[in-house]
Amino acid sequence: MDEIVSAVLAEDASAQDFAGLRLPESYLGAVLREEDVSMFEGMASVDKDPRKSLQVRDVLVPQPAAGEALVAVMASSVNYNTVWSAIFEPLPTFSFLKRYAPLSPASARHDLPYHVIGSDLAGVVLRTGPGVNRWQAGDRVVAHCLSVELESADGHGDTMLDPEQRIWGFETNFGGLAQLALVKANQLMPKPEHLTWEEAAAPGLVNSTAYRQLVSRNGAGMKQGDNVLIWGASGGLGSYATQLALAGGANPVCVVSSPQKAEICRAMGAEAIIDRTAEDYKFWKDEHNQDPREWKRFGKRIRELTGGEDVDIVFEHPGRETFGASVYVTRKGGTIVTCASTSGFKHEYDNRYLWMSLKRIIGSHFANYREAWEANRLIAKGKIHPTLSKVYSLEETGQAAYDVHRNLHQGKVGVLCLAPEEGLGVRNHELRARHLHAINRFREGQAHIS
């Protein structure tokens, strides 16, 4: 791996230099083992510890097939699907790999007794398979996590509707939390050159997801002047939703759980902020019954912050804990757009407030090719900034996933893979200088909290 790292760090290395590098037989990756899938049986989700299931170990290097690329991963990041994978919820990811395997000889390689996870990367192309023309060895790239086959017409208008749509590094193998990663070449996008490797790796999944949810016509179709309620507004997903709302001329109403997280939202430019912990909202009376009085109190607080208006859009991802309140507080004819469900997948709400007020619930999942490119373009132009709060080494991936599982983080959590230290990879220093304060605010916020 030393030769690969040296080539990446050498500013004058050519495509021929990278193409001539000798590939190792194995590489280090953050893996789950199929033999461990029952290790947390009978335990509550909150008690399951990713540090016990995630291991960093040597695995064999896969060779890129047609339409694929092998990438040297300088940095990656932890998403909530990393947590789900590591605690084997809602089901072990090995079932995804087994369903993928029968499609083709290339997909059969993914069905292994170990799963290299991770759905983000920033790095350099090392090899490409037959049929790849857009990318070559030495290209500096980031990757989005949409893996599709596109053999069905269903996905040609919106690639997320492809019947064989999967999330790379979650439903496929050879993910980004590793020294090397195998991706489909159409997952690759240009690396934003004013960002470090770890900063560039952070936005991929969450920024694209937030873009589809809020901005795209496939999501809420946000417009100028909209009031947008954003749950977890300083978190890995919500922080990008907050920035997209502000950049698009909307008014984000940011819901957070501490004064420190409220300050991060203010640093992003948000003004309407609700600290749900300080204001002690309890949307559930007990495990089975919600409290509509709390929905009403919450709605009243929102109107105090918006000049008497209800929200046009709710950016939903906590799920069970908040969904009833989200449906209630949305204005007549408004939209609840939902993904994830980190607090539980079984949502409950009073349907009278949906059907009688002509509200819409839209399910949203990652982003199609075009949406991912548009979201990355905003990052590259410095319109949206990475929300990176802390960086771990590859060997600490289990701890990083644990911290995300316990909500001990702000924004995104990064992981250094081949990059020997933080701060490397910047080429556009002028653009970086213009946006340095915005780039650094999450790191500063984490230091303040710590």
Salt bridges, closest charged atoms under 4 A:
GLU11 OE1 - ARG427 NE 3.22
GLU34 OE2 - LYS98 NZ 3.27
GLU35 OE2 - ARG33 NH1 3.37
ASP36 OD2 - ARG33 NE 2.91
ASP49 OD2 - ARG51 NH2 2.88
GLU68 OE1 - ARG109 NH2 2.80
GLU89 OE2 - LYS48 NZ 2.70
ASP111 OD1 - LYS98 NZ 3.46
ASP120 OD2 - LYS412 NZ 3.14
GLU149 OE2 - LYS184 NZ 2.60
ASP158 OD2 - ARG212 NH2 2.80
GLU164 OE1 - ARG166 NH1 2.95
GLU193 OE2 - ARG140 NE 3.26
GLU193 OE1 - LYS191 NZ 3.58
GLU193 OE2 - ARG427 NH1 3.81
GLU199 OE1 - ARG432 NH1 2.76
ASP226 OD1 - LYS223 NZ 2.91
GLU263 OE2 - ARG266 NH1 2.85
GLU279 OE2 - ARG301 NE 3.20
ASP280 OD1 - LYS282 NZ 2.35
ASP291 OD1 - ARG293 NE 3.18
GLU294 OE2 - ARG297 NE 2.97
GLU304 OE1 - ARG301 NH1 3.17
ASP310 OD1 - ARG303 NH1 2.97
ASP312 OD1 - ARG331 NE 2.60
GLU321 OE2 - ARG276 NH2 2.80
GLU348 OE2 - ARG320 NH1 3.15
ASP350 OD2 - ARG352 NH2 2.45
GLU371 OE1 - ARG212 NH1 2.89
GLU374 OE2 - ARG370 NH2 2.90
GLU374 OE1 - ARG377 NH1 3.60
GLU422 OE1 - ARG443 NH2 2.99
GLU430 OE2 - ARG434 NH1 3.64
